[in-house]
Amino acid sequence: MRGSPPADLLGAHVSTSGGLALAPARGDAIGATAIQVFTKTPQQWREPTVSDQDVAAFRAALAQSGIRAVVSHESYLNNLASPDDTLRDKSTRAFTRELERCRALGIPWVVTHPGNYIDDRAAGLDRNARGYAACLTAVPGDVRLLIEGTAGAGTALGSTFEELRALRDDLPPALRERVAFCLDTAHLHAVGYDVVAGIEAVWDRFDREVGLPLLKCLHLNDSKGAAGSRLDRHQWIGEGTVGPGPFRHIMRDPRFARVIKIIETPKGDDPVRHDRRMLRRLRAYARNGRKAQTVGRA
């Protein structure tokens, strides 16, 4: 275990190639205190078997690391909003298995993208919420959902704060307590929320529509797309069309101190180097803010 990890909840999506138990050490290698993982290959329906040995190895590796928070990201194939009964049932089974794996591994949060409605938006929202309810009911316990705001391309649900709130509000009250939210800076930008010039107003609107206490995770990504373009293409922090300003704001805002922050920025030809430099950059934004506050009080 490394000594004296930073006092934050900041990290990256890390590979689980070779086994889930390798993920915490990969987080340590980039200086992370939080990680996001896939518990299965995200673009395949095949469901892996997680043995008792796998669970024990992951939990031991996590305990020996400097990682304070872990979230899982569901498969890209799942579509709980689909009007196609076969695909929706397949997605429900797969998402239930995801929750079961995370419960066994001790991963408390599963990030989930709302699905694509295809036919009718209101009907899609209803199908999606019923799917979440079925999966949560099938897997009781501490594992919880983080519904992620999307970039809104095509018929994707969940690009607006109103739709995110509706997906949670449509759940039975007992299940609703197990659901919170994840926002992605690149997605907000792609949808048209003005994170560049008016990020405080964006948080105010989210607070009114949903409630800031329900924001448990932030995906910190710059964007290659223009504001309002609905293009979901990530760029390195401070080097895209979002720019450094919103990330400085987030890293210095005490309201987000206990919010898990995960980068999903390009890995390039050297994932460790690029993830390290992105996390260093974000922590520098936070340090510079604290220095400025200290000077201001002097």
C-alpha positions as CSV (number, residue, x, y, z in Angstrom):
1,M,0.0,0.0,0.0
2,R,1.3,3.5,-0.9
3,G,1.7,6.1,1.8
4,S,-0.4,9.1,2.4
5,P,-2.8,9.2,-0.5
6,P,-4.4,12.6,-1.3
7,A,-7.5,13.5,0.8
8,D,-10.0,13.4,-2.1
9,L,-12.2,11.1,-4.1
10,L,-10.6,11.5,-7.5
11,G,-9.6,8.9,-10.0
12,A,-10.2,7.3,-13.4
13,H,-11.8,4.4,-15.2
14,V,-9.2,1.6,-14.9
15,S,-8.8,-1.6,-16.8
16,T,-9.8,-5.0,-15.2
17,S,-7.9,-6.9,-17.9
18,G,-6.5,-10.0,-16.2
19,G,-9.0,-9.9,-13.3
20,L,-10.9,-7.5,-11.2
21,A,-8.4,-7.8,-8.4
22,L,-5.8,-5.9,-10.5
23,A,-7.9,-2.8,-10.7
24,P,-7.1,-1.2,-7.2
25,A,-3.3,-1.4,-7.9
26,R,-3.9,0.2,-11.3
27,G,-5.7,3.0,-9.5
28,D,-2.7,3.3,-7.1
29,A,-0.3,3.5,-10.1
30,I,-2.0,6.7,-11.4
31,G,-2.4,8.3,-8.1
32,A,-6.1,7.7,-7.8
33,T,-8.2,7.6,-4.7
34,A,-11.3,6.5,-6.5
35,I,-11.8,4.1,-9.5
36,Q,-14.5,3.1,-12.0
37,V,-14.5,-0.4,-13.4
38,F,-16.4,-2.7,-15.7
39,T,-17.2,-6.0,-14.1
40,K,-17.8,-7.5,-17.5
41,T,-16.8,-6.8,-21.1
42,P,-19.1,-3.8,-21.8
43,Q,-19.8,-4.6,-25.5
44,Q,-20.6,-8.3,-25.1
45,W,-23.7,-10.0,-23.7
46,R,-21.6,-12.8,-22.2
47,E,-21.9,-12.9,-18.4
48,P,-18.8,-13.8,-16.5
49,T,-18.8,-16.0,-13.4
50,V,-17.3,-14.2,-10.4
51,S,-16.1,-16.9,-8.0
52,D,-15.7,-16.6,-4.2
53,Q,-12.0,-16.5,-4.9
54,D,-12.4,-13.6,-7.3
55,V,-14.5,-11.7,-4.7
56,A,-12.0,-12.4,-1.9
57,A,-9.0,-11.3,-4.1
58,F,-10.7,-8.0,-5.2
59,R,-11.7,-7.1,-1.6
60,A,-8.2,-7.9,-0.3
61,A,-6.6,-5.8,-3.1
62,L,-8.9,-2.9,-2.4
63,A,-8.2,-3.0,1.3
64,Q,-4.5,-2.9,0.7
65,S,-4.7,0.0,-1.7
66,G,-5.2,3.7,-1.4
67,I,-8.6,3.6,-3.1
68,R,-11.4,5.0,-1.1
69,A,-14.3,4.7,-3.5
70,V,-15.3,2.3,-6.3
71,V,-18.1,2.6,-8.8
72,S,-19.0,0.1,-11.6
73,H,-20.2,1.1,-15.1
74,E,-22.9,-1.0,-16.6
75,S,-22.7,-2.6,-20.1
76,Y,-23.2,-0.4,-23.2
77,L,-25.6,-3.0,-24.6
78,N,-28.3,-2.7,-22.0
79,N,-31.5,-0.8,-23.1
80,L,-34.2,-0.9,-20.4
81,A,-36.2,1.6,-22.4
82,S,-36.5,-0.4,-25.5
83,P,-40.0,-1.1,-27.0
84,D,-38.6,-4.5,-28.1
85,D,-39.6,-7.0,-25.4
86,T,-36.8,-9.4,-26.2
87,L,-34.1,-6.8,-25.9
88,R,-35.6,-5.3,-22.8
89,D,-35.9,-8.6,-21.1
90,K,-32.3,-9.4,-22.0
91,S,-31.2,-6.1,-20.7
92,T,-33.1,-6.6,-17.5
93,R,-31.4,-10.0,-16.9
94,A,-27.9,-8.5,-17.7
95,F,-28.4,-5.5,-15.4
96,T,-29.6,-7.7,-12.6
97,R,-26.4,-9.8,-13.0
98,E,-24.4,-6.5,-12.8
99,L,-26.1,-5.6,-9.5
100,E,-25.4,-9.1,-8.2
101,R,-21.7,-9.0,-9.1
102,C,-21.3,-5.6,-7.4
103,R,-23.1,-6.7,-4.3
104,A,-20.8,-9.6,-4.0
105,L,-17.7,-7.5,-4.7
106,G,-18.7,-4.8,-2.3
107,I,-19.0,-2.1,-5.0
108,P,-21.7,0.2,-3.7
109,W,-22.6,2.1,-6.9
110,V,-23.4,1.1,-10.4
111,V,-23.4,3.9,-13.0
112,T,-26.2,3.4,-15.5
113,H,-27.1,5.2,-18.8
114,P,-30.8,5.6,-19.4
115,G,-31.8,3.7,-22.5
116,N,-33.1,4.7,-26.0
117,Y,-36.8,5.0,-26.2
118,I,-37.0,4.4,-30.0
119,D,-40.7,4.9,-30.3
120,D,-42.2,7.3,-27.7
121,R,-40.3,9.3,-25.1
122,A,-42.9,9.1,-22.3
123,A,-43.4,5.3,-22.9
124,G,-39.6,4.9,-22.9
125,L,-39.2,6.7,-19.6
126,D,-41.9,4.4,-18.1
127,R,-40.2,1.3,-19.4
128,N,-36.8,2.4,-18.2
129,A,-38.1,3.2,-14.7
130,R,-40.0,-0.1,-14.5
131,G,-36.7,-1.9,-15.5
132,Y,-34.8,-0.2,-12.8
133,A,-37.5,-1.2,-10.3
134,A,-37.4,-4.8,-11.4
135,C,-33.6,-5.0,-11.1
136,L,-33.4,-3.3,-7.7
137,T,-36.2,-5.5,-6.4
138,A,-34.4,-8.6,-7.6
139,V,-31.1,-7.6,-5.9
140,P,-31.9,-6.2,-2.4
141,G,-29.1,-4.9,-0.2
142,D,-26.6,-2.0,-0.3
143,V,-25.8,-1.9,-4.0
144,R,-27.3,1.3,-5.5
145,L,-27.7,3.1,-8.9
146,L,-26.2,6.3,-10.2
147,I,-28.3,7.4,-13.2
148,E,-26.0,9.2,-15.5
149,G,-27.0,12.2,-17.6
150,T,-26.5,11.5,-21.3
151,A,-25.4,13.6,-24.2
152,G,-28.8,13.3,-25.7
153,A,-28.0,11.9,-29.2
154,G,-30.8,10.2,-31.1
155,T,-33.5,8.8,-28.9
156,A,-31.3,8.6,-25.7
157,L,-33.2,9.4,-22.5
158,G,-31.8,11.3,-19.5
159,S,-30.1,14.2,-21.2
160,T,-32.2,16.8,-19.2
161,F,-32.4,17.2,-15.4
162,E,-36.2,16.9,-15.7
163,E,-35.9,13.4,-17.3
164,L,-33.3,12.3,-14.7
165,R,-35.7,13.3,-11.9
166,A,-38.6,11.6,-13.6
167,L,-36.7,8.3,-13.8
168,R,-36.1,8.4,-10.0
169,D,-39.6,9.7,-9.1
170,D,-41.3,6.9,-11.0
171,L,-39.7,4.3,-8.7
172,P,-41.5,3.0,-5.5
173,P,-40.4,5.1,-2.5
174,A,-38.4,2.2,-0.9
175,L,-36.4,1.7,-4.1
176,R,-36.0,5.4,-4.8
177,E,-33.7,5.6,-1.7
178,R,-31.2,3.5,-3.6
179,V,-31.0,5.8,-6.6
180,A,-28.9,8.9,-7.0
181,F,-27.1,10.6,-10.0
182,C,-23.9,11.0,-12.0
183,L,-23.3,13.9,-14.2
184,D,-20.6,14.2,-17.0
185,T,-19.2,17.6,-17.8
186,A,-18.8,16.6,-21.5
187,H,-22.4,15.4,-21.7
188,L,-23.7,18.6,-20.0
189,H,-21.8,20.6,-22.6
190,A,-23.0,18.5,-25.5
191,V,-26.7,18.9,-24.4
192,G,-26.3,22.6,-24.2
193,Y,-26.0,23.3,-20.5
194,D,-23.7,26.3,-20.2
195,V,-20.9,24.8,-18.2
196,V,-18.3,27.1,-19.8
197,A,-19.7,30.6,-18.9
198,G,-22.5,29.7,-16.4
199,I,-21.6,26.6,-14.5
200,E,-23.0,28.0,-11.2
201,A,-26.3,28.5,-12.9
202,V,-26.2,24.9,-14.1
203,W,-25.7,23.7,-10.5
204,D,-28.5,25.9,-9.3
205,R,-30.8,24.4,-11.9
206,F,-29.9,20.9,-11.0
207,D,-30.5,21.7,-7.4
208,R,-34.0,23.0,-8.1
209,E,-34.9,20.2,-10.5
210,V,-33.2,17.2,-8.7
211,G,-31.3,18.2,-5.6
212,L,-27.5,18.6,-5.3
213,P,-27.4,16.1,-2.3
214,L,-28.4,13.4,-4.9
215,L,-25.3,14.1,-7.0
216,K,-22.9,11.4,-5.9
217,C,-20.5,11.1,-8.8
218,L,-19.0,13.4,-11.5
219,H,-17.4,12.3,-14.7
220,L,-14.8,14.9,-15.4
221,N,-14.2,15.0,-19.2
222,D,-13.4,17.8,-21.6
223,S,-15.1,17.6,-25.0
224,K,-14.1,17.6,-28.7
225,G,-17.6,18.7,-29.6
226,A,-19.2,22.1,-29.7
227,A,-21.7,23.2,-27.0
228,G,-25.2,21.8,-27.9
229,S,-23.8,19.5,-30.5
230,R,-25.0,16.2,-28.8
231,L,-21.5,14.9,-29.7
232,D,-20.1,12.6,-27.0
233,R,-16.4,12.7,-27.7
234,H,-14.1,13.2,-24.7
235,Q,-10.9,15.3,-24.6
236,W,-8.1,15.8,-22.1
237,I,-9.0,18.2,-19.2
238,G,-8.5,21.8,-20.2
239,E,-7.7,21.0,-23.8
240,G,-11.1,20.8,-25.4
241,T,-14.2,23.0,-26.0
242,V,-15.1,23.0,-22.2
243,G,-11.7,24.4,-21.2
244,P,-10.1,24.6,-17.7
245,G,-12.6,27.0,-16.0
246,P,-15.4,24.5,-15.1
247,F,-12.9,22.0,-13.8
248,R,-11.2,24.6,-11.6
249,H,-14.7,25.5,-10.3
250,I,-15.6,21.9,-9.5
251,M,-12.2,21.1,-7.8
252,R,-12.5,24.2,-5.6
253,D,-16.2,24.0,-4.7
254,P,-16.6,22.6,-1.2
255,R,-20.0,21.2,-2.1
256,F,-18.3,18.6,-4.3
257,A,-15.6,17.6,-1.9
258,R,-17.3,14.3,-1.1
259,V,-18.6,13.7,-4.6
260,I,-16.7,10.9,-6.4
261,K,-14.9,12.3,-9.4
262,I,-13.8,10.0,-12.3
263,I,-12.0,11.0,-15.5
264,E,-12.8,9.1,-18.7
265,T,-10.3,11.1,-20.8
266,P,-8.4,9.6,-23.7
267,K,-5.7,7.1,-22.8
268,G,-3.6,7.6,-25.9
269,D,-0.6,5.4,-26.3
270,D,0.3,5.5,-22.6
271,P,-2.8,5.2,-20.3
272,V,-0.8,5.5,-17.1
273,R,1.0,8.6,-18.1
274,H,-2.1,10.4,-19.4
275,D,-4.3,9.5,-16.5
276,R,-1.5,10.6,-14.1
277,R,-1.1,14.0,-15.8
278,M,-4.9,14.6,-15.8
279,L,-5.2,13.8,-12.1
280,R,-2.2,16.0,-11.4
281,R,-3.8,18.8,-13.4
282,L,-7.1,18.6,-11.5
283,R,-5.3,18.5,-8.1
284,A,-3.3,21.6,-9.2
285,Y,-6.6,23.4,-9.9
286,A,-7.7,22.5,-6.3
287,R,-4.4,23.5,-4.7
288,N,-4.2,26.9,-6.5
289,G,-7.7,27.6,-5.3
290,R,-6.7,27.0,-1.7
291,K,-3.6,29.2,-2.1
292,A,-5.7,32.0,-3.5
293,Q,-8.2,31.8,-0.6
294,T,-5.3,31.8,1.9
295,V,-3.8,34.9,0.3
296,G,-7.2,36.6,0.3
297,R,-7.5,36.1,4.1
298,A,-4.0,37.3,4.8
